[in-house]
Amino acid sequence: MPDLDTREWLLTNGLGSFASGTVSDVRTRTYHGWLFAATNPPSGRTLLFSHLEASLEILGSVVALGTNVWGNGEIEPTGYEQLRRFDINPVPKWTWGQDNWQLTRQLVMPYGLVGTGGWGLGIEDEGTKGQGGKETRGDKQWPNAQFCHQILIQYRYEGSETAILRLRLLIAERDFHHQQTASQELQFSQLPGQQQVCLQAINSGRFGIPWHLRWTQGNYQPDAVWYWDYRLSEETKRGLGDKEDLYSPGYLIVTLQPGDTVTLEARVGFPDSVPGVLTLKTFVEAVEAEQERLSQIFGWREGAEGQGSRGAGEQGRSCSNFFPSAPLPLCTSASYAQFPIWQQLLKASDQFIVYRASIAGPTVIAGYHWFNDWGRDTLIALPGLALVPQRFDLAKAVLRTFGHYCRHGLIANAFPELNGEPIYNSIDAALWWIETLGLYLEATQDWDFLAEQFPVVQQIYKAFVGGTHFNIQVDATDGLVSWDARGVALTWMDVVIGAHPVTPRYGKPVEINALWYSALCWLSQWAERLSQMEYGSPLRLTKQAQRYANQAQDVKTSLQKFWNPQLGYLYDTIEPDDRRNFQIRPNAVLALSLRHCGFSEQQGCQILDLATTSLLTPYGLRSLDPGDPEYKGKYEGNQQQRDRAYHQGTVWTWLIGPYIRAWQRFYPQQALPFDWQPLLNHFFFDACLGSISEIFDGDSPHTPRGAIAQAWSVAEVIRHIK
């Protein structure tokens, strides 16, 4: 599809619901649609509303504005040929046109958590009075919290003649990972009303999610028909199901005079339960409300450089020049001054902060479209998502929640659905929790929170020393943390195919023991601090602080077991039989980047020199040296092929953060050997416009792959871009 611009856009609502598609308006993924509703926030994501297929009739001539690729490869209609412009800020906006007419379409997804006091605005959690005057906390259900899953669409027509806009509804009811197939068992009921239609699927006699579409003007005509065999080209590349059938219950006909606007709203629930009347101002008010929410979270001043328009279209200062018209030219470093880089990064970061119903508090979506929240990813991303932007109450609420779910010294790596149990398949989540707690305390001096969480800290320490699940235990001979459990992968390199981890890393992984050393240093500092606060027994805490310090020194000495003098690098693991893994991986850089580092200046410099030549790319660090026999330079093919490449050379953007922190520690006077321009070009102009991909190919040109928007990728850039 050489003529189609398949770069993507993303809207989210703070509940896990999202809308997504492409610049050219063609659907290329299972995850493209206008309303994926998270029915059990942030899970249960279900496609309800795919899109509106639009055509415009002027003086008897009909122009189809949609773009579809069908199973036989045919592109029809070819509305992208009429597309004159695409803008991303403040909301996605398409402009189609010819010499005598122009039609624009904008989409906005309002924030979905309402009636919660202040959390949605980034205002405090503990001690804030919620609606109704009841006390609210980040780890307790807000008594008046309500979920709203909706998308607003606005069309505006300009021209010299009256036009007729025809909008055909394309809908579904299916899990967001799978495609819909037409069948006799799947039916849809519709109940047209005054400027609205209520819709609900019936599958094998079971009723689906009720939702409705309403509009400010137009006549709706029921006309039920199936559209078969949409081709989803990105899924074809990924070796996954790539065919979709969509159902159309009918279409809307709107007569438009020059300058007319029509607004539509799709919302979960029955229309009788929706407050207020849909008006032409509803869309503008929704855009303004979202900008105000972000302004309050991040403290943006009205009218400051980079602050978005107060409205959309004609309602405020235009942001249409934020992005040039497609195709977008390459941005040079000098031209970045026109872009509010910092504000746009913070806006991107907020898309990952969501409410989880099962824990009644905030969590972090690891990435869009297909990831849920993961413990390790959340804790690594939290400094960039919450500490740097000074969202301290958010950081505190997330840390408190994870601490609450500590079991057997392990921090949950995946949260439960309602009435479910967390998953504890990570050796490092607990250690990242301690590291991130330390960074939070350094930033806030919130020592009362330390006192509250110190029992969790001690639980983790005792479990690692005494032994816990997966044979995780400190080796009494050298003080290093070891683990041995076949068929699982407990570090961040966690791919398992069948019962066989691709990078098992049994034994003593280097970054795990670097985290362990840093944790012991934190524990020593914290015990000493608490003794001064007269928390518990000061004498006992003083003795504990000394014991932790002595243990940290022993671990620091044992960390030298990882030093490979022939290579000038660190062994990646010391295996259970005491063999060393010689592979050059970025985990050695991780070991240098923590708040407390157990390696010498000479070692740090040598490690960074080799990592710079072997692993560093313009988009992050490779997961394996290209000279390694197991290296795979492209992340492509079917699921198994991609899994085998995931940590075998693929570039991970989040690793640029640890690299920079390590460089600043060991080469403080030397310029960073990394040019931000390619990564910022990617953020503004590539893949998902206004976000950063999960991974890139190890081989040049380092094609972006994986999730189109990844939390820790964005977070680590935020930590270092200013």
C-alpha positions in Angstrom: 0.0 0.0 0.0 2.6 2.6 -1.1 0.0 5.4 -1.4 -1.5 5.0 2.0 -0.1 6.9 5.0 -0.4 4.2 7.7 1.2 6.2 10.6 -1.1 5.9 13.6 -3.0 8.1 16.1 -4.2 7.2 19.6 -6.8 8.6 22.0 -7.4 7.2 25.5 -9.8 8.0 28.4 -7.9 7.1 31.6 -9.9 3.8 32.0 -8.2 1.7 29.4 -10.7 2.6 26.6 -9.1 3.9 23.5 -9.6 4.9 19.8 -7.0 4.5 17.2 -6.5 4.5 13.4 -4.2 5.8 10.7 -3.5 9.1 9.0 -5.0 7.9 5.7 -8.1 6.5 7.6 -7.6 2.9 6.5 -7.8 0.3 9.2 -4.7 -1.9 9.2 -4.9 -3.5 12.7 -7.3 -5.5 14.8 -6.8 -2.6 17.3 -8.1 0.1 15.0 -11.6 1.5 15.8 -13.3 4.5 17.3 -14.5 3.0 20.6 -12.8 0.1 22.4 -14.6 0.3 25.7 -12.8 -1.1 28.8 -15.8 -2.7 30.4 -13.8 -3.7 33.5 -11.3 -0.9 33.7 -8.7 -1.1 32.3 -9.6 -4.6 31.0 -12.5 -6.1 29.1 -11.7 -3.9 26.1 -14.3 -4.5 23.5 -14.7 -3.0 20.1 -18.2 -1.5 19.8 -17.9 1.3 17.2 -15.5 0.7 14.3 -16.0 3.9 12.3 -18.3 5.9 10.1 -18.0 5.4 6.4 -18.6 8.9 4.9 -19.5 10.2 1.5 -20.4 13.7 0.3 -22.8 14.6 -2.4 -22.6 18.0 -4.1 -24.7 18.9 -7.1 -25.5 15.2 -7.7 -21.8 14.1 -7.7 -20.9 11.7 -4.9 -17.4 11.5 -3.4 -16.6 8.6 -1.2 -14.3 9.7 1.6 -13.6 6.3 3.2 -10.6 4.0 2.5 -10.8 0.3 2.9 -8.5 -2.6 1.9 -10.3 -5.8 1.1 -9.4 -9.5 1.3 -8.3 -9.6 -2.3 -6.0 -6.6 -1.8 -8.3 -4.1 -3.6 -8.4 -0.6 -2.2 -12.0 0.7 -2.4 -13.1 3.4 -2.0 -10.1 5.6 -2.3 -11.0 8.5 -0.1 -7.4 9.0 0.8 -7.0 10.6 -2.6 -9.2 13.5 -1.4 -7.3 13.9 1.9 -5.6 17.2 1.9 -4.3 17.5 5.5 -4.0 15.7 8.8 -3.4 17.4 12.1 -2.8 15.7 15.5 -3.0 18.6 17.9 -5.1 19.2 19.9 -7.1 16.3 18.6 -6.9 14.2 15.4 -8.3 16.2 12.5 -8.7 15.1 8.8 -9.4 17.6 6.0 -10.8 16.3 2.7 -11.4 18.6 -0.2 -11.5 19.6 -3.8 -11.5 23.0 -5.5 -15.1 23.9 -4.4 -15.5 22.2 -1.1 -13.8 21.1 2.2 -14.9 18.7 4.9 -13.1 18.3 8.2 -13.5 15.6 10.8 -12.3 15.7 14.4 -12.3 13.1 17.1 -12.0 13.5 20.9 -12.3 10.9 23.7 -13.3 12.6 26.9 -11.7 11.6 30.2 -13.8 8.7 31.5 -13.4 8.7 35.3 -15.9 11.1 36.8 -17.1 11.8 40.3 -13.7 11.1 41.9 -12.7 14.3 43.6 -9.3 15.1 42.2 -7.4 12.1 41.0 -8.3 12.6 37.3 -6.9 16.1 37.5 -3.7 14.9 39.1 -4.6 16.6 42.4 -3.7 14.7 45.6 -5.1 11.5 46.6 -4.8 11.3 50.4 -6.7 13.9 52.3 -8.7 15.3 49.4 -12.4 15.7 49.8 -14.2 13.9 47.0 -17.7 14.7 45.8 -20.2 14.5 48.6 -17.6 15.6 51.1 -16.3 12.0 51.7 -12.6 11.4 52.3 -10.8 9.8 49.3 -7.5 7.9 49.1 -5.6 6.5 46.2 -6.1 2.9 47.5 -9.8 3.2 48.3 -12.9 3.3 46.0 -14.3 6.7 45.5 -17.9 6.5 46.6 -19.3 8.5 43.6 -16.9 7.3 40.9 -18.6 6.6 37.6 -17.1 5.3 34.3 -17.9 6.9 31.0 -16.8 5.4 27.8 -17.5 7.7 24.8 -16.1 9.2 21.6 -17.2 12.5 20.1 -17.0 13.1 16.3 -17.5 16.5 14.6 -17.8 17.2 10.9 -17.6 20.7 9.4 -18.4 21.6 5.8 -17.2 24.5 3.8 -18.2 25.1 0.2 -20.2 27.1 -2.3 -23.1 24.7 -2.6 -25.4 22.7 -0.3 -24.0 19.2 0.4 -25.4 15.9 1.7 -23.2 14.0 4.1 -24.0 10.3 4.4 -22.5 8.5 7.4 -22.8 4.7 7.5 -22.3 3.1 10.9 -19.8 0.2 11.1 -20.0 -1.7 14.4 -18.9 -4.8 16.2 -18.9 -6.6 19.5 -15.7 -8.5 20.0 -12.6 -8.7 22.2 -10.0 -6.2 21.1 -7.5 -9.0 20.4 -9.7 -10.8 17.9 -11.6 -10.1 14.7 -15.3 -10.3 14.2 -16.8 -12.8 11.8 -20.3 -12.7 10.5 -22.5 -15.6 11.6 -26.1 -16.5 12.2 -25.4 -16.6 15.9 -24.3 -12.9 16.0 -27.1 -10.4 15.6 -27.5 -6.7 16.5 -30.6 -5.0 17.8 -31.2 -1.4 17.2 -33.8 1.0 18.5 -33.9 4.3 16.6 -35.2 7.4 18.5 -35.1 11.1 18.2 -31.7 11.9 16.8 -30.3 8.7 18.4 -30.1 5.0 17.9 -29.5 2.4 20.7 -27.5 -0.6 19.7 -26.8 -4.0 21.4 -25.3 -7.3 20.1 -27.0 -10.6 20.7 -24.6 -13.5 20.4 -26.0 -17.0 20.7 -28.8 -15.6 22.8 -26.5 -13.6 25.1 -27.0 -9.9 25.2 -23.9 -7.7 24.7 -22.9 -4.3 25.9 -25.6 -1.6 25.3 -24.4 1.6 23.7 -25.9 4.4 21.6 -25.1 6.9 19.0 -26.7 10.4 19.0 -26.3 13.4 16.7 -27.1 17.1 16.5 -28.8 16.9 13.1 -29.7 14.5 10.4 -32.1 11.7 9.5 -31.3 8.1 10.4 -32.2 5.3 8.0 -32.1 1.7 9.3 -30.5 -0.5 6.6 -28.9 -3.6 8.1 -26.1 -5.1 6.1 -22.8 -7.0 6.7 -19.5 -5.8 5.2 -17.3 -8.8 4.7 -13.6 -9.4 4.4 -11.8 -6.2 5.5 -8.0 -6.9 5.2 -5.9 -5.9 8.2 -2.4 -5.6 6.7 -0.4 -5.2 9.9 -1.9 -8.4 11.2 -0.9 -10.1 8.0 2.7 -9.0 8.6 2.5 -10.3 12.2 1.2 -13.7 11.1 -2.1 -13.2 13.0 -5.7 -13.2 11.9 -6.1 -10.5 9.3 -9.8 -10.6 8.2 -12.7 -8.7 9.7 -16.4 -8.5 9.1 -18.3 -5.4 10.3 -22.0 -4.9 10.7 -23.8 -1.8 9.6 -27.3 -1.2 11.2 -28.0 1.8 9.0 -26.8 5.3 7.9 -27.3 8.9 8.8 -28.1 11.6 6.1 -27.2 15.2 7.0 -27.9 18.2 4.8 -25.2 20.7 5.2 -25.1 24.4 4.2 -21.7 26.1 3.9 -20.3 26.5 7.4 -22.5 23.9 9.0 -21.2 21.5 11.7 -22.6 18.2 12.9 -21.5 16.6 16.1 -22.0 12.9 17.0 -21.4 11.0 20.2 -21.0 7.2 20.7 -21.4 6.2 24.4 -21.7 3.0 26.4 -25.0 2.7 28.1 -28.6 3.4 27.4 -29.4 7.0 26.2 -31.9 7.6 29.0 -29.0 7.5 31.5 -27.0 10.2 29.8 -27.2 13.7 31.3 -27.4 16.8 29.2 -28.2 17.5 25.6 -25.8 17.0 22.7 -25.1 20.4 21.1 -22.7 21.9 18.6 -20.7 23.2 21.6 -20.3 19.7 23.2 -17.3 18.9 21.1 -15.4 22.1 21.8 -16.2 21.8 25.5 -14.8 18.3 25.6 -11.6 19.5 24.0 -11.3 22.4 26.4 -12.1 20.1 29.4 -9.2 17.8 28.4 -6.8 20.7 28.0 -7.8 22.0 31.3 -7.3 18.6 33.0 -3.8 18.4 31.6 -3.1 22.0 32.5 -4.0 21.3 36.1 -2.0 18.1 36.3 1.2 19.6 34.8 0.8 23.2 35.9 0.8 24.6 32.4 0.0 28.3 32.4 -2.7 29.6 30.1 -1.0 31.2 27.0 2.4 29.7 27.8 4.5 28.5 24.9 3.4 25.1 23.8 0.0 25.4 25.5 -2.6 24.0 23.2 -5.6 25.9 21.8 -8.4 26.5 24.2 -10.7 25.1 21.7 -10.8 23.3 18.4 -11.2 24.7 14.9 -12.5 28.3 15.0 -13.1 28.3 18.8 -9.6 29.3 19.9 -6.0 29.9 18.8 -5.4 27.3 16.0 -3.0 24.5 16.6 -3.3 23.3 13.0 0.3 24.2 12.3 1.7 21.9 15.0 2.0 19.3 12.3 2.6 20.1 8.7 0.2 18.5 6.2 1.0 14.9 5.2 3.4 13.8 4.1 5.2 15.4 7.0 8.7 16.6 6.2 11.7 15.5 8.3 12.1 17.7 11.3 15.6 19.2 11.7 17.0 20.0 15.2 16.7 23.7 14.5 13.0 23.4 13.8 12.2 21.8 17.2 11.7 25.2 18.6 8.3 25.4 17.0 7.1 22.3 18.8 6.2 22.2 22.5 8.3 19.1 23.1 8.1 18.9 26.8 4.3 19.5 26.9 3.7 16.9 24.2 5.9 14.3 26.0 3.9 14.9 29.2 0.6 14.6 27.3 1.8 11.3 25.9 2.8 10.1 29.4 -0.7 10.8 30.7 -2.2 8.3 28.2 -0.7 5.4 30.2 -2.1 6.4 33.6 -5.4 4.6 34.1 -7.8 3.6 36.9 -8.0 -0.1 37.7 -11.4 -1.1 39.1 -10.1 -4.3 40.8 -7.7 -2.3 43.0 -9.8 0.9 43.1 -6.8 3.0 42.2 -4.4 4.2 39.6 -2.0 1.9 37.6 0.0 2.2 34.4 -0.8 0.6 31.1 2.4 -0.8 29.8 1.6 0.0 26.2 -1.0 0.4 23.5 -2.7 -1.3 21.8 -2.5 -4.7 23.4 -0.7 -4.5 26.8 -2.4 -4.4 30.2 -0.6 -3.1 33.3 2.5 -4.8 34.4 4.3 -4.4 37.7 7.9 -4.3 36.5 7.0 -1.9 33.7 5.0 0.4 36.0 7.8 0.7 38.5 10.5 1.4 35.9 8.3 3.9 34.2 7.1 5.7 37.4 10.0 8.1 37.9 9.4 9.5 34.4 5.7 9.4 34.5 5.2 10.7 38.0 8.3 11.9 39.7 9.8 14.2 37.1 6.4 15.9 36.4 6.0 16.1 40.1 2.8 14.0 40.2 3.9 12.9 43.6 0.4 11.8 44.8 0.1 9.6 41.8 3.5 8.0 42.5 2.6 7.5 46.2 -0.8 5.9 45.3 0.9 3.5 42.9 3.7 2.6 45.3 1.1 2.1 48.1 -1.0 -0.2 45.9 2.0 -2.4 44.9 3.1 -2.5 48.5 -0.4 -3.7 49.5 -0.1 -6.5 47.0 3.3 -7.7 48.2 3.1 -11.5 48.9 6.0 -13.7 50.1 8.3 -10.9 49.4 7.3 -10.5 45.8 5.5 -7.6 44.2 2.7 -8.4 41.8 3.7 -8.4 38.2 0.1 -8.4 36.9 -3.0 -7.2 38.7 -6.1 -9.3 39.1 -9.4 -8.8 37.4 -12.3 -8.4 39.8 -12.2 -11.2 42.4 -9.0 -12.6 40.8 -5.5 -13.1 42.2 -2.4 -11.2 41.2 0.4 -12.9 39.3 3.8 -13.0 40.9 6.1 -14.1 38.1 8.9 -11.6 38.5 12.1 -11.6 40.5 12.9 -8.0 39.9 9.5 -6.2 40.5 10.1 -6.2 44.3 13.6 -4.8 43.8 12.4 -2.2 41.4 9.7 -1.3 44.0 12.4 -0.6 46.5 14.5 1.4 44.0 11.5 3.5 42.9 10.4 4.0 46.5 13.9 5.4 47.2 13.6 7.8 44.3 10.2 8.9 45.5 11.5 9.6 49.0 14.5 11.5 47.7 12.2 13.7 45.7 9.6 14.3 48.4 11.3 13.7 51.8 8.0 12.0 52.7 9.4 10.1 55.7 6.0 9.3 57.1 5.4 7.3 53.9 8.6 5.5 54.5 7.4 4.6 58.0 4.2 3.3 56.5 5.9 1.2 53.9 8.9 0.0 55.9 7.2 -3.3 56.9 6.8 -4.1 53.2 10.5 -3.3 52.7 11.4 -5.7 55.5 9.1 -8.4 54.1 10.9 -8.3 50.8 14.3 -8.4 52.5 13.4 -11.4 54.7 11.9 -13.3 51.8 15.0 -12.8 49.6 17.3 -13.8 52.4 15.2 -16.7 53.7 14.0 -17.9 50.3 10.7 -17.6 48.5 8.9 -18.8 45.4 10.9 -19.9 42.3 13.8 -20.8 44.5 14.6 -17.2 44.9 17.2 -16.9 47.7 20.3 -15.2 48.7 23.3 -17.5 48.3 24.9 -17.7 51.8 28.3 -18.2 50.3 28.5 -14.8 48.5 25.4 -12.8 49.4 24.1 -12.7 45.8 20.5 -13.4 44.8 19.9 -16.5 42.8 16.9 -18.3 41.4 16.2 -21.5 39.6 12.8 -22.5 38.3 12.5 -24.2 34.9 9.9 -23.2 32.4 9.6 -19.6 33.5 11.5 -16.4 32.9 11.5 -14.0 35.8 13.6 -11.1 34.6 12.6 -8.4 32.1 13.8 -10.7 29.3 10.7 -12.8 29.9 9.7 -14.5 26.7 8.6 -18.1 27.0 7.7 -20.2 24.0 5.8 -23.2 25.2 7.7 -24.2 28.4 11.0 -22.9 27.1 12.3 -19.4 28.0 14.2 -17.9 25.1 16.6 -16.1 27.5 16.1 -18.1 30.8 18.9 -16.4 32.8 18.7 -18.9 35.6 21.1 -18.4 38.5 22.4 -14.9 39.3 21.5 -12.2 36.7 23.7 -9.2 36.9 21.0 -6.5 37.0 19.1 -8.4 39.7 22.2 -8.4 42.0 22.9 -4.7 41.2 19.3 -4.0 42.3 19.9 -6.1 45.4 23.0 -4.1 46.3 21.1 -0.8 45.8 18.2 -2.1 47.9 20.6 -3.0 50.8 22.0 0.5 50.6 18.5 2.0 50.7 17.6 -0.2 53.7 20.6 0.9 55.6 19.8 4.6 55.0 16.1 4.1 55.8 16.7 2.2 59.1 19.0 5.0 60.2 16.5 7.6 59.2 13.7 5.8 61.1 15.8 5.5 64.2 16.2 9.3 64.2 12.4 9.6 63.9 12.0 7.4 66.9 10.1 4.9 64.8 9.9 1.7 66.7 13.0 0.9 68.6 15.8 3.4 67.7 18.5 1.1 69.1 17.2 -1.9 67.1 17.0 0.2 63.9 20.5 1.5 64.3 21.8 -2.1 64.6 19.7 -3.0 61.5 21.1 -0.1 59.6 24.7 -1.4 60.3 23.8 -4.9 59.4 22.3 -3.8 56.1 25.4 -1.7 55.4 27.7 -4.6 56.2 25.7 -6.9 53.9 25.7 -4.3 51.1 29.5 -4.2 51.4 29.7 -8.0 51.1 27.5 -7.9 48.1 29.6 -5.2 46.5 32.6 -7.4 46.9 30.8 -10.4 45.4 29.6 -8.3 42.4 33.2 -8.6 41.2 32.3 -12.2 40.2 30.5 -10.6 37.3 33.6 -8.8 36.0 35.1 -10.2 32.8 38.6 -8.7 32.5 39.2 -10.2 29.1 36.2 -8.5 27.6 36.1 -5.4 29.9 32.4 -6.1 30.5 30.1 -7.9 32.9 28.9 -11.4 32.6 25.2 -11.4 32.0 24.5 -14.2 34.4 26.3 -16.6 36.7 24.4 -19.8 36.1 23.4 -22.3 38.8 26.4 -24.5 38.0 28.6 -21.4 38.3 29.2 -21.1 34.6 29.4 -17.5 33.3 27.3 -16.1 30.4 29.6 -14.1 28.1 26.9 -12.4 26.0 27.1 -8.7 25.6 23.7 -7.5 26.8 22.4 -4.2 28.1 21.9 -5.6 31.6 25.5 -4.5 32.4 24.4 -0.9 31.7 21.4 -1.4 33.9 23.8 -2.4 36.7 25.6 0.9 36.4 22.5 3.1 36.4 20.9 2.6 39.8 21.1 5.1 42.6 23.8 2.9 44.3 26.4 1.4 42.0 28.7 -1.4 43.1 31.3 -1.1 40.3 34.5 1.0 40.1 35.0 4.0 37.8 37.4 2.1 35.6 35.0 -0.8 35.2 32.1 1.6 34.5 34.0 3.3 31.8 35.0 0.1 30.1 31.5 -1.2 30.2 30.1 1.9 28.7 32.7 2.0 26.0 31.8 -1.5 24.8 28.1 -0.9 25.1 28.4 2.3 23.1 30.1 0.5 20.2 28.0 -2.7 20.4 24.6 -1.8 21.7 23.9 1.9 21.2 21.6 2.9 18.4 19.7 6.2 17.6 16.6 4.7 19.3 18.0 2.9 22.4 20.1 -0.1 23.2 20.1 -3.4 21.5 19.3 -6.4 23.7 22.2 -8.3 22.3 25.5 -7.6 20.5 25.2 -7.9 16.7 28.3 -10.1 16.7 26.6 -12.7 18.8 25.6 -15.9 17.0 22.2 -15.7 18.5 21.6 -12.1 17.3 18.5 -11.4 15.3 18.4 -8.0 13.6 14.8 -7.8 12.6 11.7 -8.2 14.7 9.2 -9.6 12.2 7.4 -12.7 11.1 4.8 -14.8 13.0 4.4 -14.8 16.8 7.1 -17.4 17.5 9.6 -15.7 15.1 9.0 -12.4 16.8 9.3 -13.9 20.3 12.7 -15.4 19.4 13.9 -12.0 18.3 12.4 -10.0 21.2 15.5 -10.0 23.4 18.0 -11.2 20.9 19.1 -7.9 19.4 15.9 -5.9 19.2 16.3 -2.3 20.3 14.5 -1.2 23.4 14.0 2.6 23.8 13.6 2.5 27.6 17.2 1.4 27.9 18.4 4.8 26.8 17.5 6.1 30.2 19.9 3.7 32.1 22.6 4.3 29.5 22.4 8.1 30.0 22.4 7.8 33.8 25.4 5.5 33.7 27.2 7.9 31.3 26.5 10.8 33.5 28.0 8.9 36.5 31.2 7.7 34.8 31.8 10.3 32.2 30.4 13.5 33.8 32.6 15.8 31.9 32.2 14.3 28.4 29.4 14.9 26.0 26.7 12.2 25.7 27.4 10.2 22.5 23.7 10.1 21.7 21.8 12.4 19.3 18.2 13.0 20.4 17.1 14.1 16.9 16.2 10.6 15.4 14.1 9.7 18.5 12.3 13.0 18.5 11.7 12.7 14.8 10.1 9.4 15.6 8.0 10.9 18.4 6.6 13.7 16.2 6.5 12.2 12.8 6.7 8.4 12.8 4.7 5.3 13.9 2.2 6.6 16.5 2.3 10.4 16.1 3.0 11.9 19.5 4.3 8.8 21.2 7.2 6.4 21.2 7.2 2.8 20.1 8.1 -0.2 22.3 11.0 -1.5 20.2 12.9 -1.1 17.0 14.8 -3.5 14.7 18.4 -4.0 15.8 19.5 -3.6 12.2 19.4 -0.3 10.4 17.2 1.5 9.5 15.8 0.4 12.9 12.2 0.1 11.9 9.8 0.7 14.8 8.0 -2.4 16.0 5.8 -3.8 18.7 3.4 -1.6 20.6 3.0 1.8 19.0 3.0 3.6 22.3 5.0 2.3 25.3 5.0 3.7 28.8 8.6 3.1 29.8 9.8 4.4 26.4 8.1 7.7 26.9 9.0 7.8 30.6 12.7 7.4 30.1 12.8 10.1 27.5 11.0 12.4 29.9 13.7 11.7 32.6 16.5 13.0 30.4 15.2 15.2 27.5 15.1 18.5 29.5 
